[in-house]
Structure formats: structure tokens, C-alpha cells
């Protein structure tokens, strides 16, 4: 671990990533603890998203190497695909490896709702970096819509958070109103004509669960003496936390109220066209 130039806070979060990754790898093939494993991987994704500049090269390399290993294993299509989506998102975020991005997005329309939940929340971390015109997220989203699969509404909001122009997003929403099911048409009308602050608790609830897990892990490690660097945290380290708050506030899907003002010809708010 390259610790000589890191702040005490950076050391703490890198230690947490290292610990969670070690446990995830150790129990990767244990089927009875999927929920804990999911939280471990989502913790790594959350920290990497909002403290990206603090993640050291050792952790980046280990995450990428593990994801690459799993995706190349013979049982990836039957086993690995639903266990590593959060790490695929993290690897893409930290290395921009498109193979890992496509592996994640290709399973967004899987038939199992429990796996789809994990894949969708994993995609949330990196969707602002994904092109609105990415064919994999487009086709996966349309499969969920056409089959009225659970969370198809959240999937629509997820794709609206991708990188693209307002005109393209409006054009797509209006196209969904043609020759589609009544539920879809009503939902799209709510998006286009309803409040600019659209209530959607799915993303906010999932982020809250992850943050609660992180707090519990940090407190448990502190009480057990595993974290020994907390007394070295300096006042200037708090600037990192302030940057995190800014980054989280700028992410379009961290709360329970989604800013849709860009659809109503108001200031774009959190959704920025590029």
C-alpha cells in the first residue's frame, strides 16, 4: 500500500476498501451470504465514486485484476455476472475499461429482479459517464420497458441520467408514448408534465443502505482498534469530506427527489447536457 504521501483520511478509506475487497474475494463462491457480499462490493463502488482521487493504485489494480479474472472464468455466464456488477462499475470508473462497462450494462435487463436491483444500483454510480446513445444501456432499458419488468420506471430515470442532450432525451421519452403499454405512457407523461422534483425513493434508499453499512464498518474498526490513523486526521483533511459532499450533491440520483427541471425548459439543475 503506497502510504507515505497519503493523508490520514485517504489511508483510512483505502484500508476499508482493501479490507472489503479481501473479504469479497475470500467469500466470492459462498452462496449463502450474497447480501453481505453485495454490500461489500457496493461499499467499494460508493467510496470510489465520491473519493475517487484518494484511491491508491494498489486498490485500483486489484479491483481491475479481480474483475478481469472473473469475467474470463468459464462459469462467468452462470455465476460471476450477478456477483460482481458493483466491482465492474468500480473498475470502469477507475480505469475506464469499456469491457467491464459493457459486461455490467448487458445484464441490466436480466430476468431475476433481485439481481437486476444490484445491477441497476451499480450502474447508478457510473451512469453520468455513460453515453445516452450507448447501445447496451439503450437495448437493456427497452427490454425492461417492453416486458414491464420490475424497476423499468427506475431504469427510464437511470438512462435519462446518462450523458446526452436534452433534445435527445425528450425525443426518446416521446417515442415511448407511441405503441406502448398504458402504464409506460402514464409514467412518461408524469415525467414530462409532472413536478420538476420527481419523487423516486429507489435510488436514495439504496444509497442510504450503503452509507449505513460504511458507518457501521468504520465504527466497528475504530472500536476494535483496527483503525489506528484516526488521531492523525488533520483539519485540512476535512476538505476531502467537503469535496465528497459537493460530489454527492452533483450526482443526479443520490436522493429521493430527482431533478427533472431540464424536461420542462427550466434550468438544467443536476442533469447537464454535454
N, C-alpha and C positions, 0 to 999 in steps of 0.2 A: 504494500500500500504506500503510495507516494505522499507521505505525511509531512515532510519537512517544510513545505511552503503553504500548507493549508491552514485556514483559520480553525479555531476550536469547533465552531459550528459546522464547518464543512467536514471535519473529522467525524463528528457525531453522526451526521446524516449518511456519510459513506460507510461508517461502521454498521449502521442499521441496514443499509442496502446489502452489504456483504453478508450480514447475518441472515437476512430474509432469503437471499439467493442461495446460501448454503443449505438452509432448511428445505427450500423448494426443490433443489436438485436431489437432496438426500431422500425426500419422500415423493419424488416425481411419479413413481409407479405404485404408490399405495393408494388404492381406490376409495378407501373409506373416509378420507379426510379432504375431499375436494374443496369444501367450503373454506377451510383454513388455507389450503394451497392457493385458492383464488385470491384471498385477502393478502397473502404474502406477495404474490405477483402484482396485484393492484397497488400495493404499497410502494413497490419499486417503481411502477409506472407513475404514480402520483408525485413522488419525490423527484423523479427525473424530469417531469413536466415543469414543475414550479421551482425547482432548484437546479436547473439544467447546467448552469455554468459551474456549479460546485461539484459535479460528479466527476470523480477521478478516472483516469484512463484504464486502471486495473478493472474497475467495476464495469466500465463500458465494454472492454474487451471480453470479459467473462460472460456478460449478458449476450453479446452478439454471438460468441462461440457456442454457447449452450443452445440458443435458438437455432443456429445453423445445424448443429448436431441433430437436434430433434427433428427438424424438417427433412433431413436426409436419411432418417431411420426408416426401415421397411414398414413399421407399423404407424407411421405418422398419420396416414389417412384414416386409420381406425382408432387411434389412441391419442396421438400427440396434438392433433388440430384443436381439440377442445380444452386442452390443458395449458397451452402456452400463449393464448391471444394477448394477454396483458404484457407478456415479455416480448412478443412480436411488435406490439405498439411501441414499447420502450426502445427496442433495438432500432426500429425505424427512426424514432425521434432523435436518438443519439448518434446514429451512423448514416441515416438516410439510405439504408439498404432497401431498395424497392421490392426485392423478393420477399422480404419479411412483411412489408406493407400489403402486397398482393395476397400473401398467404392469409393474413388477417381478414381482409375485405372479402375474400372469396367465400368465407364461411358465415358472412353476416346474415344470410338467408337460410341457415341450416334449419332442419325440421324440429330440433329439440329446443323448446322455449328456454329451458334453464341454461343451456349452452349459449343460446342467442343473447340472453341477458348479459353474460360475461363478455361476449364478443362485442356487443354494442357499447357497453361502458368502456371497454378497452379502446375502441375506435374513437370514443369521445376525446381521449387525450390528444390524439393526433389529427383529428378531422380538420382543424383550421389550416393544416399544412397540405391537405389533400385537394387536388383539383376537383371542382364541381363536375367537370367533364370526365373524370376518371371512370372508365367503362365498368370496372369491377364494382365500385360502390353504386353506380347507376343501375346495373343489372340486378345486383343483390337487393337493392331497395325496391325495384319494380316487382321482383318475385315476392317479397313480403307484402307489398300492396295488393298485388293481384290475387294472392292466396289469403288475404286478410289474416296474416299470421300475427300472433301476439307481438305487440310493440311496433306494429307497422306505422302507427302515428308518430311515435318517437323516432322511428327511422326516417320519416319525412323531415322532421326537425333536424335530425342529425345531418342529413345531406344538405339542408339549407345552410348549415354552419360551415360547409366546405368553401374553399377558396374559389370565388367566381363573381360574376357581375350580377347586380340586382335584376337587370332585364332578363338574363338567362334563368334566374331563379323564379321570377314571376311567370315567365313563359312556360316553364316546366309545371308549376302549380296549376296554371290554367289548362294545360294539356291533360292533367289528371282528372279534370272535371268532365272530360269527354269520354263517353262509352265506358264509364266506370261505375262501381257499385255505389249505392246511396250513401253508405257510411263514409266512404272516401270523399265523395263530393261534399258532404256536410262538413267534414273535418277541414277540407281545403278552404271552404267558404269561411269557416271560423278563423283560419289563419289570415285570409286576405281581408276579411271585413270586421273581424273582432278587435279586441283590445290590443294595443301595441305591446303591452306587457302580458304575454300569453302564459297562462298557468300550466306548468308541466312539472310534476314533482319527481318524475322518474330519475332524472339526472342528479338533481340536488340531493335526493335521498341516498343514492349510490355514493356520491362524493362524501356525504356525512358519515356513512359507514366506514369508508376507508380512513377518514381523518380520525374517527374514534379509535380504530384499531391502532393507528400510528401513535396516538397519545398514550394508549394503554401500554404499547410496547416500549415507548420511551420511559414511561414512569416505572415499569417493571424492571427495566435495565438499570435505571437510576437507583432504585431501592435495593437492588441486588449487588450494586457496586460494579456492574459491568461497564457502565458509562463512568469514566474517571476524568473526562475532559470538561465537564460542565462548569467547573470553577474557573476554567481558563477562558470562557466565553467573555469577550470584551464588549464594551459599549458599541464600538464600531461594527461588531458582528451583527448587531440588531438591524443594520441597514439591509442585510440579506433578507431578513424577515419582512421588512417593508417592501422590498422588491417582490417577494413572494406574494404579498397582499395585492400589489398592483397587477402582477401577472394573473392571479386568480380572478380578479375583478374584470380583467380584459378577456378572459376566456368566455365564450358565449353560452356555455352550458353548465356552469358550476352551481347555479341557483335553482330555485323552484319557479322562477318567473323568467321567461325567455323574452328577450327584447326583439320584437318583430316590427319595430318602427320603420325599418327600411322597406317593408312591403307597403307602407301607407304614405310614401313620399314625404316622410319626415326625416330628421337627421338619422343617419345610419346606426348610431349607438355602437353596440358591441360588434355588430356584423359589418365588416368593412369589405367592400369590393376591391379587388385588385386586378 
